[in-house]
């Protein structure tokens, strides 16, 4: 992998997440996005978007 980033999760965390309902997973995702919008400054948001687009 030349660009972007990579991370790992413990098997237990993956299994725990898999047990959540679709509604709970979407609620969790919405909460994480809302939190990121509140706490990241413009430079950090730009950096995040470049990571997502594999530009860096």
N, C-alpha and C positions, 0 to 999 in steps of 0.2 A: 504494500500500500504506500504510494508515493505522496498522497495528499489526504487531507481529512484527519480523522482521529479514530481511535479504537479503544474500547473498554470491555471489561468482562464482568460477569455477575456470578455469584455463587449459585449452585444448583438449587439450593433451598429457596432463594429469592425468586428464581424463575418459576419454580413450582407454586410458590405462594401467589405470584402474579397470575399464573394460569388459572388459578381457582376463582379469581374475581370474575364477576359478571361483566358482560360487554358494557353495560351502563356504568358500572364502577370504574372500568378501565378508561372510558371516555371522560368521566368526571375527573379522574386523577389527571389525565392529560390536560384538560381544560384548566385545572387548578395550577399545574406546573407552568403552562403558558402564561396565565394571568400573573403569576408570581414573577416570571422572567421579565415581562413587560414592565412591571412595577419597579424592579430593582436594578435592571441593567441600564447603563447609560448608552448614549447613541453610539459611541465607539465600540462598546462591548456587543451591542446588537448587530452592528456592521460586521464585526469579527465572527459572530455566530452565523450570520447569513453566508459569509464567505466559506466557512467550514462546511455548512450544509450543501453549498454548491460545488464543493471540492475545488475551490479556487486557491486554497492554501493548504 
